Amino acid sequence: MPILRRARPIFPIVFLPVLALFAARAATGQGVEDGRFAVSSNLKAGVAKVDITPAEVENITVIGHRRVVNGVRDPLRAGVLVLDDGETKAAIVTLDTIGAWEEMVAQARARIEAETGVPAANILVSASHNHSGPGYVENLRWGAELIDKLAAAAKKAAADPRPVTIGHGEDRIGFGINRRLTIDGRAVVRLNPDGPNDPRVKVLRFDDGESLTPLAVLMHAVCHPCFFTWGDKGSPPYPKGYPKMSADFPGEAQTFVETVYGNRTSALFLQGCAGDIRPNLPGYPYRCADEADIQWAGRDLGGAVVRSLAKSVTREELARRETFYPLRVASAVVKLPGKEEDRDAELMAMKIGPYLLLTMPGEPMVEYGFKLEKAIADRAIPIVLGYSNGNLGYIATADAHTVGGYEPNRSPLTAEAEAVILAELGKLADKVVGDVFESFSKHPEDVKKREAEEKARTGK
C-alpha cells in the first residue's frame, strides 16, 4: 500500500505576511483602510459635551426622590448638537438632570442663540430625568454655571460643522418595567411585567465619513433613571438611597458607548415616554440599586446602542442613507386643561431628513409614544420625547385617570389633556413632514401665512 503523504500546508507561505500586516497595524493602532466612506449631504453638524457636575458636592439635596448626597460617583454632563441644512439651523441640548426647567430653557436658548446664531425657537432642550442630580431653583449658583457651560459647549459645537449623513438603527433593553397594576378597579404601585412597556432603543449616528467612529450619537430609550433612589420601607442595599451624585443609567450608557469608540465620539441621551416605566428592581415594592445593577443597565443600553451603531455602517446600510436632509422645526405653546387651572405647555416637532422628533414638557406615560407613532405611520420615522422644553410634571393618559394611581393623581392635568396634546403634536408633525398641502403650497396666501407663523414663532 502506498504511503500517503500529507500535503505541505500553504497557509504559512500565503497568509503569514497578511497576518503580520494586520498584527503590525493592531500594534500601532492603525485602522483598516476601508474605514472611510464618502459623505454627500446638505446637512452639517457639530457637537460638544461638557461636565456640568457642581464643583462641590457636600450635603446637596438631589431632586426626584429627595435625599442628601456627598461626593460624586460619576459626572453629570450636557451635550449640544448643532445642525445646519444650508437654510435652517437647529440645536439639540441634552442634560443629565431631572428636568428641563422653563427658566433654564429660556436662558439657555438665549445664550446659545447669541453664541451660534441658531434661533432660540429651534433649540430643543431635553433632560434624561435623572433622579440623582441637583435642582435648578434650589441651586441657583450651579444653575448660572450650567447656562455658561451650555453656551460654551454650543459655541464649540458650532465652530466645527462637518457634512454628515445619518444612520439609524434599533435594538432592545431588558431592565425597564411598567410600575402600575390595576386591582379591583384602582391602580397600585407594582412591578408589572404584563403592563405596557417600550424596550426599544432608537439610535441615530451622525457620520462625517472620516472613520467608522461616529461624529455624534443620539440614543433614545424609555425608563426612569431612578436606579439610585431610596428603597421603599428601608429596603437594602441603600435604605436611604445611594449616597453620591450620579447620572444614573443614561450616564453609564453614554460612557460605555464613548469608551468603545476610544472617547472620539459624543453620545447624547434622549428620554422617551417613561412616566410609568422604571427599573426592574424588586423590593417593597422596589429597592435601590447597587453597583452591579447600574453596570447591568448601563452596559445593556450601551451594548444595544453599540450594536446598532456597528450595523448601520455596513455597506448595505450606507447605501440606504439619504443624501438630502431638510431640517424643519415647528413648535407651539398650548393651554392644557388643569385640575386647578389651565397649564401652558410647549410642544415641538423637529424633522431631520426622515427622522421626526416630537416632544412634550413633562412625564408622558408610555402609551403616548405608541399612539403618536401609530398616527405618524409611514410618513416619517418618529422618536417621541418627554422631559423636553419644560417641566410640567406627569402627563397621564385619559384611561389612567379612570383608575387613578400615582401618575394621574400627581399630574396637574385632567384627563382631557391627552386629546389636546395628541391633536397639537399631529398639527406640528404636519408642518414639518411637509406632505400636507398647506405645508408646501406655493399659493401666495399660503406662503404668506407660513411666513407669518414662522416670524411669530422665531421672532425673525
One Martini backbone bead per residue (centre of mass of N, CA, C, O) as a GRO file, in nm:
protein
  460
    1MET     BB    1   0.095   0.036   0.024
    2PRO     BB    2   0.083   0.351  -0.014
    3ILE     BB    3   0.216   0.636   0.104
    4LEU     BB    4   0.062   0.901   0.250
    5ARG     BB    5   0.112   1.239   0.193
    6ARG     BB    6   0.107   1.531   0.336
    7ALA     BB    7   0.037   1.824   0.250
    8ARG     BB    8   0.178   2.115   0.227
    9PRO     BB    9   0.120   2.396   0.377
   10ILE     BB   10   0.023   2.726   0.257
   11PHE     BB   11  -0.049   2.924   0.489
   12PRO     BB   12   0.230   3.045   0.575
   13ILE     BB   13   0.302   3.170   0.296
   14VAL     BB   14   0.037   3.340   0.230
   15PHE     BB   15  -0.066   3.456   0.533
   16LEU     BB   16   0.159   3.575   0.712
   17PRO     BB   17   0.189   3.862   0.590
   18VAL     BB   18  -0.100   3.946   0.655
   19LEU     BB   19  -0.089   3.899   0.958
   20ALA     BB   20   0.147   4.090   1.006
   21LEU     BB   21   0.004   4.346   0.912
   22PHE     BB   22  -0.227   4.340   1.120
   23ALA     BB   23  -0.044   4.334   1.367
   24ALA     BB   24   0.095   4.603   1.314
   25ARG     BB   25  -0.160   4.775   1.318
   26ALA     BB   26  -0.249   4.698   1.602
   27ALA     BB   27   0.010   4.797   1.748
   28THR     BB   28  -0.025   5.107   1.624
   29GLY     BB   29  -0.348   5.172   1.570
   30GLN     BB   30  -0.410   5.111   1.283
   31GLY     BB   31  -0.647   5.136   1.057
   32VAL     BB   32  -0.847   5.048   0.832
   33GLU     BB   33  -0.886   5.163   0.502
   34ASP     BB   34  -1.219   5.107   0.488
   35GLY     BB   35  -1.330   5.330   0.710
   36ARG     BB   36  -1.395   5.506   0.478
   37PHE     BB   37  -1.654   5.741   0.355
   38ALA     BB   38  -1.874   5.886   0.163
   39VAL     BB   39  -2.008   6.230   0.179
   40SER     BB   40  -2.342   6.330   0.074
   41SER     BB   41  -2.451   6.654   0.192
   42ASN     BB   42  -2.642   6.929   0.336
   43LEU     BB   43  -2.555   6.843   0.619
   44LYS     BB   44  -2.452   6.994   0.927
   45ALA     BB   45  -2.227   6.914   1.211
   46GLY     BB   46  -2.198   6.977   1.570
   47VAL     BB   47  -2.012   6.886   1.877
   48ALA     BB   48  -2.061   6.892   2.246
   49LYS     BB   49  -1.922   6.839   2.574
   50VAL     BB   50  -2.009   6.878   2.936
   51ASP     BB   51  -1.939   6.934   3.260
   52ILE     BB   52  -2.214   6.976   3.527
   53THR     BB   53  -2.091   6.938   3.788
   54PRO     BB   54  -2.062   7.032   4.081
   55ALA     BB   55  -1.788   7.143   4.247
   56GLU     BB   56  -1.957   7.090   4.517
   57VAL     BB   57  -2.043   6.779   4.708
   58GLU     BB   58  -2.215   6.892   4.994
   59ASN     BB   59  -2.509   6.845   5.118
   60ILE     BB   60  -2.692   6.767   4.873
   61THR     BB   61  -3.010   6.793   4.734
   62VAL     BB   62  -3.171   6.577   4.549
   63ILE     BB   63  -3.382   6.515   4.275
   64GLY     BB   64  -3.690   6.332   4.333
   65HIS     BB   65  -3.565   6.141   4.553
   66ARG     BB   66  -3.502   6.283   4.826
   67ARG     BB   67  -3.152   6.350   4.909
   68VAL     BB   68  -2.844   6.329   5.061
   69VAL     BB   69  -2.523   6.417   4.925
   70ASN     BB   70  -2.171   6.287   4.893
   71GLY     BB   71  -2.033   6.313   4.624
   72VAL     BB   72  -1.905   6.130   4.323
   73ARG     BB   73  -1.947   5.879   4.096
   74ASP     BB   74  -2.051   6.047   3.836
   75PRO     BB   75  -2.086   6.255   3.587
   76LEU     BB   76  -2.239   6.532   3.474
   77ARG     BB   77  -2.391   6.601   3.147
   78ALA     BB   78  -2.367   6.784   2.840
   79GLY     BB   79  -2.521   6.826   2.512
   80VAL     BB   80  -2.436   6.961   2.175
   81LEU     BB   81  -2.630   6.981   1.872
   82VAL     BB   82  -2.549   7.120   1.557
   83LEU     BB   83  -2.761   7.228   1.284
   84ASP     BB   84  -2.727   7.248   0.904
   85ASP     BB   85  -2.900   7.279   0.574
   86GLY     BB   86  -2.851   7.597   0.457
   87GLU     BB   87  -3.130   7.735   0.593
   88THR     BB   88  -3.139   7.575   0.869
   89LYS     BB   89  -3.126   7.603   1.226
   90ALA     BB   90  -3.028   7.372   1.493
   91ALA     BB   91  -3.075   7.229   1.834
   92ILE     BB   92  -2.944   6.984   2.073
   93VAL     BB   93  -3.011   6.940   2.423
   94THR     BB   94  -2.848   6.756   2.683
   95LEU     BB   95  -2.937   6.627   3.022
   96ASP     BB   96  -2.833   6.518   3.359
   97THR     BB   97  -3.143   6.572   3.452
   98ILE     BB   98  -3.471   6.591   3.566
   99GLY     BB   99  -3.504   6.871   3.401
  100ALA     BB  100  -3.656   7.131   3.184
  101TRP     BB  101  -3.657   7.423   3.287
  102GLU     BB  102  -3.799   7.707   3.189
  103GLU     BB  103  -3.582   7.911   3.279
  104MET     BB  104  -3.342   7.755   3.164
  105VAL     BB  105  -3.433   7.738   2.870
  106ALA     BB  106  -3.446   8.041   2.814
  107GLN     BB  107  -3.147   8.103   2.879
  108ALA     BB  108  -3.011   7.898   2.692
  109ARG     BB  109  -3.128   7.997   2.426
  110ALA     BB  110  -3.017   8.284   2.432
  111ARG     BB  111  -2.714   8.208   2.447
  112ILE     BB  112  -2.699   8.020   2.199
  113GLU     BB  113  -2.790   8.226   1.992
  114ALA     BB  114  -2.555   8.428   2.044
  115GLU     BB  115  -2.321   8.208   1.971
  116THR     BB  116  -2.467   8.068   1.682
  117GLY     BB  117  -2.760   8.163   1.543
  118VAL     BB  118  -2.967   7.993   1.669
  119PRO     BB  119  -3.278   7.982   1.708
  120ALA     BB  120  -3.446   7.954   1.995
  121ALA     BB  121  -3.698   7.792   1.868
  122ASN     BB  122  -3.465   7.562   1.756
  123ILE     BB  123  -3.427   7.462   2.061
  124LEU     BB  124  -3.367   7.155   2.212
  125VAL     BB  125  -3.451   7.067   2.554
  126SER     BB  126  -3.322   6.771   2.725
  127ALA     BB  127  -3.394   6.533   2.974
  128SER     BB  128  -3.334   6.231   3.150
  129HIS     BB  129  -3.447   6.222   3.460
  130ASN     BB  130  -3.251   6.247   3.690
  131HIS     BB  131  -3.245   6.141   4.051
  132SER     BB  132  -2.907   6.239   4.105
  133GLY     BB  133  -2.955   6.558   4.102
  134PRO     BB  134  -2.986   6.883   4.085
  135GLY     BB  135  -3.151   7.167   4.132
  136TYR     BB  136  -3.213   7.478   4.003
  137VAL     BB  137  -3.349   7.657   4.221
  138GLU     BB  138  -3.178   7.532   4.469
  139ASN     BB  139  -2.908   7.601   4.258
  140LEU     BB  140  -2.823   7.892   4.128
  141ARG     BB  141  -2.520   7.884   4.087
  142TRP     BB  142  -2.520   7.631   3.920
  143GLY     BB  143  -2.719   7.738   3.706
  144ALA     BB  144  -2.529   7.959   3.596
  145GLU     BB  145  -2.304   7.763   3.512
  146LEU     BB  146  -2.472   7.598   3.315
  147ILE     BB  147  -2.525   7.820   3.107
  148ASP     BB  148  -2.228   7.875   3.040
  149LYS     BB  149  -2.164   7.582   2.943
  150LEU     BB  150  -2.369   7.568   2.714
  151ALA     BB  151  -2.259   7.806   2.551
  152ALA     BB  152  -1.973   7.690   2.511
  153ALA     BB  153  -2.057   7.427   2.371
  154ALA     BB  154  -2.209   7.556   2.133
  155LYS     BB  155  -1.971   7.713   2.019
  156LYS     BB  156  -1.796   7.465   1.963
  157ALA     BB  157  -1.993   7.315   1.776
  158ALA     BB  158  -2.023   7.558   1.561
  159ALA     BB  159  -1.706   7.573   1.480
  160ASP     BB  160  -1.732   7.246   1.359
  161PRO     BB  161  -1.867   7.186   1.079
  162ARG     BB  162  -1.999   6.885   0.919
  163PRO     BB  163  -2.056   6.673   0.690
  164VAL     BB  164  -2.352   6.457   0.699
  165THR     BB  165  -2.475   6.142   0.781
  166ILE     BB  166  -2.752   5.912   0.864
  167GLY     BB  167  -2.794   5.663   1.100
  168HIS     BB  168  -3.016   5.375   1.167
  169GLY     BB  169  -3.137   5.209   1.475
  170GLU     BB  170  -3.235   4.901   1.654
  171ASP     BB  171  -3.309   4.783   1.986
  172ARG     BB  172  -3.270   4.635   2.322
  173ILE     BB  173  -3.396   4.623   2.651
  174GLY     BB  174  -3.425   4.461   3.006
  175PHE     BB  175  -3.486   4.684   3.269
  176GLY     BB  176  -3.774   4.756   3.210
  177ILE     BB  177  -4.091   4.853   3.385
  178ASN     BB  178  -4.396   4.847   3.486
  179ARG     BB  179  -4.569   5.033   3.778
  180ARG     BB  180  -4.867   4.924   3.703
  181LEU     BB  181  -5.170   4.795   3.876
  182THR     BB  182  -5.491   4.666   3.834
  183ILE     BB  183  -5.706   4.650   4.132
  184ASP     BB  184  -6.023   4.669   4.177
  185GLY     BB  185  -6.024   4.952   3.992
  186ARG     BB  186  -5.719   5.015   4.086
  187ALA     BB  187  -5.410   5.168   4.106
  188VAL     BB  188  -5.093   5.027   4.173
  189VAL     BB  189  -4.779   4.974   4.304
  190ARG     BB  190  -4.626   4.763   4.051
  191LEU     BB  191  -4.449   4.524   3.914
  192ASN     BB  192  -4.540   4.490   3.553
  193PRO     BB  193  -4.479   4.267   3.298
  194ASP     BB  194  -4.780   4.315   3.151
  195GLY     BB  195  -4.735   4.591   3.096
  196PRO     BB  196  -4.668   4.858   2.940
  197ASN     BB  197  -4.386   4.874   2.705
  198ASP     BB  198  -4.049   5.012   2.588
  199PRO     BB  199  -3.750   4.842   2.480
  200ARG     BB  200  -3.658   5.034   2.278
  201VAL     BB  201  -3.375   5.135   2.076
  202LYS     BB  202  -3.282   5.450   1.944
  203VAL     BB  203  -3.055   5.530   1.665
  204LEU     BB  204  -2.833   5.803   1.586
  205ARG     BB  205  -2.583   5.862   1.333
  206PHE     BB  206  -2.316   6.095   1.281
  207ASP     BB  207  -2.133   6.124   0.971
  208ASP     BB  208  -1.811   6.218   0.806
  209GLY     BB  209  -1.631   5.956   0.688
  210GLU     BB  210  -1.338   5.931   0.832
  211SER     BB  211  -1.479   5.694   0.997
  212LEU     BB  212  -1.631   5.448   1.217
  213THR     BB  213  -1.661   5.700   1.386
  214PRO     BB  214  -1.880   5.890   1.521
  215LEU     BB  215  -1.949   6.212   1.578
  216ALA     BB  216  -2.255   6.136   1.667
  217VAL     BB  217  -2.504   6.040   1.928
  218LEU     BB  218  -2.842   5.927   1.937
  219MET     BB  219  -3.012   5.808   2.235
  220HIS     BB  220  -3.314   5.610   2.280
  221ALA     BB  221  -3.514   5.570   2.581
  222VAL     BB  222  -3.736   5.383   2.832
  223CYS     BB  223  -3.664   5.514   3.158
  224HIS     BB  224  -3.621   5.561   3.473
  225PRO     BB  225  -3.357   5.738   3.652
  226CYS     BB  226  -3.391   5.535   3.958
  227PHE     BB  227  -3.172   5.341   4.077
  228PHE     BB  228  -3.056   5.546   4.331
  229THR     BB  229  -3.297   5.535   4.497
  230TRP     BB  230  -3.483   5.484   4.745
  231GLY     BB  231  -3.599   5.232   4.945
  232ASP     BB  232  -3.872   5.100   5.030
  233LYS     BB  233  -3.892   5.033   5.362
  234GLY     BB  234  -3.574   5.013   5.388
  235SER     BB  235  -3.437   4.875   5.158
  236PRO     BB  236  -3.199   4.712   5.027
  237PRO     BB  237  -2.881   4.853   5.018
  238TYR     BB  238  -3.021   5.165   5.029
  239PRO     BB  239  -3.252   5.298   5.236
  240LYS     BB  240  -3.156   5.622   5.159
  241GLY     BB  241  -2.990   5.592   4.926
  242TYR     BB  242  -2.763   5.693   4.730
  243PRO     BB  243  -2.478   5.894   4.851
  244LYS     BB  244  -2.437   5.991   4.547
  245MET     BB  245  -2.371   6.141   4.268
  246SER     BB  246  -2.549   6.090   3.946
  247ALA     BB  247  -2.645   5.977   3.603
  248ASP     BB  248  -2.702   5.705   3.588
  249PHE     BB  249  -2.773   5.506   3.320
  250PRO     BB  250  -2.721   5.724   3.099
  251GLY     BB  251  -2.427   5.778   3.183
  252GLU     BB  252  -2.320   5.488   3.161
  253ALA     BB  253  -2.390   5.456   2.858
  254GLN     BB  254  -2.229   5.686   2.740
  255THR     BB  255  -1.955   5.586   2.839
  256PHE     BB  256  -1.958   5.318   2.693
  257VAL     BB  257  -1.971   5.423   2.403
  258GLU     BB  258  -1.722   5.611   2.413
  259THR     BB  259  -1.517   5.390   2.489
  260VAL     BB  260  -1.544   5.210   2.237
  261TYR     BB  261  -1.448   5.492   2.068
  262GLY     BB  262  -1.209   5.630   2.231
  263ASN     BB  263  -1.336   5.915   2.287
  264ARG     BB  264  -1.441   6.013   1.964
  265THR     BB  265  -1.730   6.054   2.078
  266SER     BB  266  -2.079   6.170   2.111
  267ALA     BB  267  -2.319   6.096   2.360
  268LEU     BB  268  -2.679   6.133   2.346
  269PHE     BB  269  -2.961   6.151   2.561
  270LEU     BB  270  -3.303   6.031   2.510
  271GLN     BB  271  -3.614   6.061   2.652
  272GLY     BB  272  -3.904   5.913   2.682
  273CYS     BB  273  -4.208   5.755   2.777
  274ALA     BB  274  -4.155   5.720   3.139
  275GLY     BB  275  -4.386   5.764   3.356
  276ASP     BB  276  -4.436   5.414   3.397
  277ILE     BB  277  -4.115   5.357   3.385
  278ARG     BB  278  -3.889   5.128   3.546
  279PRO     BB  279  -3.679   4.962   3.722
  280ASN     BB  280  -3.609   4.611   3.777
  281LEU     BB  281  -3.639   4.631   4.136
  282PRO     BB  282  -3.713   4.438   4.367
  283GLY     BB  283  -3.945   4.492   4.657
  284TYR     BB  284  -4.110   4.762   4.867
  285PRO     BB  285  -4.160   4.743   4.567
  286TYR     BB  286  -3.859   4.860   4.569
  287ARG     BB  287  -3.513   4.914   4.508
  288CYS     BB  288  -3.200   4.997   4.542
  289ALA     BB  289  -2.918   5.022   4.384
  290ASP     BB  290  -2.619   4.888   4.271
  291GLU     BB  291  -2.337   4.836   4.097
  292ALA     BB  292  -2.447   4.596   3.934
  293ASP     BB  293  -2.703   4.734   3.825
  294ILE     BB  294  -2.572   4.976   3.669
  295GLN     BB  295  -2.405   4.798   3.482
  296TRP     BB  296  -2.630   4.647   3.352
  297ALA     BB  297  -2.778   4.892   3.228
  298GLY     BB  298  -2.544   5.040   3.084
  299ARG     BB  299  -2.463   4.785   2.908
  300ASP     BB  300  -2.729   4.728   2.781
  301LEU     BB  301  -2.763   4.999   2.638
  302GLY     BB  302  -2.479   5.030   2.518
  303GLY     BB  303  -2.488   4.765   2.354
  304ALA     BB  304  -2.731   4.839   2.179
  305VAL     BB  305  -2.600   5.086   2.050
  306VAL     BB  306  -2.345   4.954   1.931
  307ARG     BB  307  -2.488   4.756   1.748
  308SER     BB  308  -2.632   4.970   1.579
  309LEU     BB  309  -2.382   5.126   1.486
  310ALA     BB  310  -2.236   4.895   1.340
  311LYS     BB  311  -2.458   4.819   1.130
  312SER     BB  312  -2.501   5.126   1.004
  313VAL     BB  313  -2.197   5.075   0.832
  314THR     BB  314  -2.275   4.899   0.636
  315ARG     BB  315  -2.309   4.888   0.301
  316GLU     BB  316  -2.616   4.853   0.297
  317GLU     BB  317  -2.679   5.093   0.489
  318LEU     BB  318  -2.531   5.319   0.338
  319ALA     BB  319  -2.709   5.291   0.074
  320ARG     BB  320  -2.979   5.403   0.238
  321ARG     BB  321  -2.895   5.678   0.260
  322GLU     BB  322  -2.926   5.993   0.263
  323THR     BB  323  -2.851   6.326   0.093
  324PHE     BB  324  -3.119   6.471   0.203
  325TYR     BB  325  -3.169   6.709   0.492
  326PRO     BB  326  -3.427   6.847   0.599
  327LEU     BB  327  -3.482   7.124   0.825
  328ARG     BB  328  -3.752   7.116   1.068
  329VAL     BB  329  -3.947   7.353   1.272
  330ALA     BB  330  -4.205   7.319   1.529
  331SER     BB  331  -4.409   7.524   1.755
  332ALA     BB  332  -4.615   7.527   2.067
  333VAL     BB  333  -4.832   7.697   2.289
  334VAL     BB  334  -5.046   7.531   2.511
  335LYS     BB  335  -5.355   7.472   2.663
  336LEU     BB  336  -5.407   7.278   2.949
  337PRO     BB  337  -5.612   7.100   3.130
  338GLY     BB  338  -5.668   7.163   3.473
  339LYS     BB  339  -5.743   7.112   3.804
  340GLU     BB  340  -5.700   7.433   3.875
  341GLU     BB  341  -5.548   7.510   3.600
  342ASP     BB  342  -5.427   7.607   3.327
  343ARG     BB  343  -5.154   7.483   3.119
  344ASP     BB  344  -4.859   7.550   2.987
  345ALA     BB  345  -4.728   7.406   2.669
  346GLU     BB  346  -4.451   7.289   2.496
  347LEU     BB  347  -4.444   7.194   2.158
  348MET     BB  348  -4.246   6.972   1.934
  349ALA     BB  349  -4.108   6.967   1.594
  350MET     BB  350  -3.831   6.768   1.452
  351LYS     BB  351  -3.684   6.750   1.127
  352ILE     BB  352  -3.437   6.503   1.001
  353GLY     BB  353  -3.536   6.430   0.744
  354PRO     BB  354  -3.688   6.122   0.831
  355TYR     BB  355  -3.665   6.240   1.125
  356LEU     BB  356  -3.896   6.255   1.413
  357LEU     BB  357  -3.932   6.490   1.666
  358LEU     BB  358  -4.132   6.461   1.966
  359THR     BB  359  -4.250   6.688   2.226
  360MET     BB  360  -4.265   6.699   2.593
  361PRO     BB  361  -4.304   6.882   2.923
  362GLY     BB  362  -4.273   6.580   3.068
  363GLU     BB  363  -4.446   6.275   3.194
  364PRO     BB  364  -4.514   6.050   2.981
  365MET     BB  365  -4.675   5.792   2.912
  366VAL     BB  366  -4.607   5.524   2.709
  367GLU     BB  367  -4.864   5.548   2.518
  368TYR     BB  368  -4.789   5.805   2.365
  369GLY     BB  369  -4.579   5.683   2.176
  370PHE     BB  370  -4.765   5.481   2.033
  371LYS     BB  371  -4.980   5.684   1.927
  372LEU     BB  372  -4.790   5.866   1.760
  373GLU     BB  373  -4.672   5.651   1.577
  374LYS     BB  374  -4.941   5.560   1.451
  375ALA     BB  375  -5.013   5.841   1.329
  376ILE     BB  376  -4.757   5.862   1.142
  377ALA     BB  377  -4.651   5.603   1.036
  378ASP     BB  378  -4.513   5.642   0.699
  379ARG     BB  379  -4.411   5.956   0.711
  380ALA     BB  380  -4.204   5.875   0.944
  381ILE     BB  381  -3.941   5.862   1.191
  382PRO     BB  382  -4.019   5.826   1.515
  383ILE     BB  383  -3.930   6.034   1.815
  384VAL     BB  384  -4.034   6.029   2.149
  385LEU     BB  385  -4.048   6.295   2.392
  386GLY     BB  386  -3.970   6.387   2.702
  387TYR     BB  387  -3.844   6.633   2.906
  388SER     BB  388  -3.911   6.898   2.715
  389ASN     BB  389  -3.926   7.237   2.728
  390GLY     BB  390  -3.997   7.147   3.028
  391ASN     BB  391  -4.180   7.096   3.374
  392LEU     BB  392  -4.491   6.975   3.432
  393GLY     BB  393  -4.510   6.666   3.470
  394TYR     BB  394  -4.749   6.456   3.465
  395ILE     BB  395  -4.872   6.259   3.168
  396ALA     BB  396  -5.166   6.125   3.150
  397THR     BB  397  -5.397   5.924   3.062
  398ALA     BB  398  -5.728   5.892   3.040
  399ASP     BB  399  -5.740   5.600   3.148
  400ALA     BB  400  -5.576   5.648   3.411
  401HIS     BB  401  -5.791   5.836   3.547
  402THR     BB  402  -6.006   5.600   3.603
  403VAL     BB  403  -5.785   5.446   3.821
  404GLY     BB  404  -5.550   5.602   3.891
  405GLY     BB  405  -5.280   5.685   4.078
  406TYR     BB  406  -4.983   5.834   4.085
  407GLU     BB  407  -4.975   5.990   3.812
  408PRO     BB  408  -5.266   6.120   3.798
  409ASN     BB  409  -5.261   6.237   4.089
  410ARG     BB  410  -4.992   6.421   4.029
  411SER     BB  411  -5.121   6.558   3.811
  412PRO     BB  412  -5.218   6.883   3.678
  413LEU     BB  413  -5.406   6.723   3.492
  414THR     BB  414  -5.649   6.620   3.289
  415ALA     BB  415  -5.790   6.393   3.077
  416GLU     BB  416  -5.823   6.608   2.834
  417ALA     BB  417  -5.518   6.653   2.754
  418GLU     BB  418  -5.457   6.431   2.552
  419ALA     BB  419  -5.611   6.535   2.300
  420VAL     BB  420  -5.453   6.798   2.273
  421ILE     BB  421  -5.170   6.684   2.236
  422LEU     BB  422  -5.217   6.499   1.990
  423ALA     BB  423  -5.329   6.717   1.802
  424GLU     BB  424  -5.090   6.919   1.808
  425LEU     BB  425  -4.867   6.721   1.718
  426GLY     BB  426  -5.001   6.664   1.449
  427LYS     BB  427  -4.976   6.954   1.336
  428LEU     BB  428  -4.667   6.976   1.359
  429ALA     BB  429  -4.606   6.738   1.176
  430ASP     BB  430  -4.731   6.855   0.922
  431LYS     BB  431  -4.530   7.092   0.893
  432VAL     BB  432  -4.253   6.912   0.877
  433VAL     BB  433  -4.315   6.688   0.672
  434GLY     BB  434  -4.476   6.818   0.407
  435ASP     BB  435  -4.764   6.644   0.304
  436VAL     BB  436  -4.933   6.894   0.334
  437PHE     BB  437  -5.048   7.128   0.143
  438GLU     BB  438  -4.995   7.385   0.327
  439SER     BB  439  -4.675   7.311   0.358
  440PHE     BB  440  -4.617   7.351   0.010
  441SER     BB  441  -4.761   7.573  -0.094
  442LYS     BB  442  -4.740   7.850  -0.349
  443HIS     BB  443  -4.950   8.011  -0.257
  444PRO     BB  444  -4.947   8.326  -0.145
  445GLU     BB  445  -5.125   8.281   0.108
  446ASP     BB  446  -4.966   8.040   0.222
  447VAL     BB  447  -4.690   8.172   0.239
  448LYS     BB  448  -4.771   8.406   0.421
  449LYS     BB  449  -4.868   8.234   0.658
  450ARG     BB  450  -4.602   8.085   0.715
  451GLU     BB  451  -4.427   8.336   0.763
  452ALA     BB  452  -4.592   8.447   1.002
  453GLU     BB  453  -4.561   8.202   1.189
  454GLU     BB  454  -4.248   8.203   1.198
  455LYS     BB  455  -4.213   8.490   1.308
  456ALA     BB  456  -4.373   8.440   1.572
  457ARG     BB  457  -4.187   8.206   1.674
  458THR     BB  458  -3.880   8.348   1.623
  459GLY     BB  459  -3.869   8.673   1.557
  460LYS     BB  460  -3.782   8.665   1.212
   0.00000   0.00000   0.00000
